[in-house]
Amino acid sequence: MCLFGREIVPAVNQIEVNPLNQRDADKEVMDKYGVKTEAWAPFGEGRNNMFSNPTLMEIGKKYHKSVAQVILRWLIQRGIIVVCKSTHLERIQENFSVFDFKLSDDDMKKIKALDTENSLFFNHQDPKMVEWFDQMVGIRRNHK
């Protein structure tokens, strides 16, 4: 199979995905070609008051879960791979406690309504930004 001129189709594509930047169209294309979506910055690094978002807090209260747990569950239900980093044992344990509940269709729609379709970090479509990002990845890779 050839995807965009590539002979090898990637198994996973890590892109920014969070409740404020849901990347539905990108996920749709990846699903079409059998590429798994992995969330980069699933919590948006807390930007735009992600952890105090009224909708996410309301949903969390309903299930007796934190906003972070609601976000993780939302990603899992969308079929998105999620890997979270934490150095705090209690947060690591909290991150695993997302398999004992399921968000309702109504709750999924409420989260869908939060989508701004804008990155919380940078414009992924700006060629100059993409080149800069590629250079930063290369620098980090060479310094390991």
C-alpha positions in Angstrom: 0.0 0.0 0.0 1.3 3.5 -0.8 0.2 6.4 1.5 1.1 9.9 0.3 4.0 8.6 -1.7 5.3 6.4 1.1 5.7 2.7 0.7 5.6 2.0 4.4 2.5 3.1 6.2 3.2 4.2 9.8 1.5 2.0 12.5 1.0 5.0 14.8 0.9 8.8 14.3 1.3 10.9 17.4 -0.5 14.2 17.1 -1.9 16.8 19.5 -5.3 15.6 20.6 -7.2 17.0 23.6 -10.7 18.1 24.3 -10.0 21.6 22.9 -8.2 20.3 19.7 -9.8 17.0 18.8 -8.4 16.5 15.3 -11.4 14.6 14.0 -10.6 15.0 10.3 -7.0 13.8 10.9 -8.2 10.8 12.9 -10.6 9.9 10.1 -7.8 9.8 7.5 -5.6 7.8 9.8 -8.4 5.3 10.5 -9.0 5.0 6.7 -5.4 3.8 6.3 -5.2 1.7 9.4 -2.9 4.2 11.2 -3.5 4.4 15.0 -3.8 7.8 16.5 -1.8 8.5 19.6 -2.5 11.6 21.7 0.3 14.1 22.2 -0.5 16.6 25.0 -3.8 14.9 25.9 -4.2 17.3 28.8 -3.0 20.3 26.8 -0.4 20.8 29.5 -3.2 22.4 31.5 -3.5 25.3 29.0 -6.7 27.2 28.7 -7.7 26.1 32.2 -8.2 22.6 30.9 -8.4 21.1 34.5 -11.0 23.7 35.6 -13.1 23.5 32.5 -16.8 23.6 33.8 -18.0 20.9 31.3 -15.2 18.5 32.1 -15.6 19.2 35.8 -19.4 18.5 35.6 -18.8 15.2 33.8 -16.2 14.2 36.3 -18.5 14.9 39.2 -21.2 12.7 37.7 -18.8 9.7 37.6 -16.8 10.7 40.7 -13.7 11.1 38.6 -11.1 13.9 38.0 -11.0 15.9 34.9 -7.8 14.0 33.9 -9.7 10.7 34.2 -12.6 12.1 32.1 -10.1 13.1 29.4 -8.4 9.8 29.4 -11.7 7.9 29.2 -12.8 10.2 26.4 -9.7 9.4 24.4 -9.9 5.7 25.0 -13.6 5.6 23.9 -12.5 7.4 20.7 -10.0 4.6 20.0 -7.0 7.0 20.6 -3.8 5.7 22.2 -2.9 7.7 25.2 0.3 7.8 27.2 0.6 10.1 30.1 3.7 11.1 32.0 3.7 11.8 35.7 6.3 11.6 38.4 3.6 11.6 41.1 2.5 8.1 42.3 -1.1 9.3 43.1 -1.5 10.7 39.5 -0.1 7.5 38.0 -2.6 5.5 40.0 -5.4 7.9 39.0 -4.5 7.5 35.4 -5.0 3.8 35.6 -8.5 4.2 37.2 -10.3 4.9 34.0 -11.6 1.4 33.1 -14.4 1.2 35.7 -16.7 3.7 34.0 -17.9 4.7 30.5 -18.9 8.1 29.3 -22.4 8.3 28.0 -23.1 9.4 24.4 -24.5 12.7 25.8 -21.2 13.3 27.7 -19.2 12.5 24.6 -21.3 15.1 22.7 -20.7 17.7 25.5 -16.9 17.1 25.2 -17.2 17.3 21.4 -18.7 20.8 21.8 -15.5 22.0 23.4 -13.5 21.5 20.2 -11.9 24.8 19.0 -10.1 23.1 16.2 -7.0 25.1 17.2 -3.7 23.9 18.6 -3.0 24.9 22.2 0.7 25.1 21.1 1.3 26.1 17.5 -0.2 26.1 14.0 0.5 22.6 12.7 -0.3 23.8 9.2 2.2 26.6 9.0 5.2 25.3 6.9 7.7 27.4 8.8 6.4 26.0 12.1 6.5 22.5 10.8 10.2 23.0 9.6 11.1 24.5 13.0 9.5 21.6 14.8 11.3 19.1 12.6 14.6 20.8 13.4 13.9 20.7 17.1 13.1 17.0 17.0 16.3 16.4 15.1 18.3 18.3 17.6 16.8 16.4 20.5 17.4 13.1 18.7 21.0 13.9 18.1 21.6 14.9 21.7 20.4 11.7 23.3 
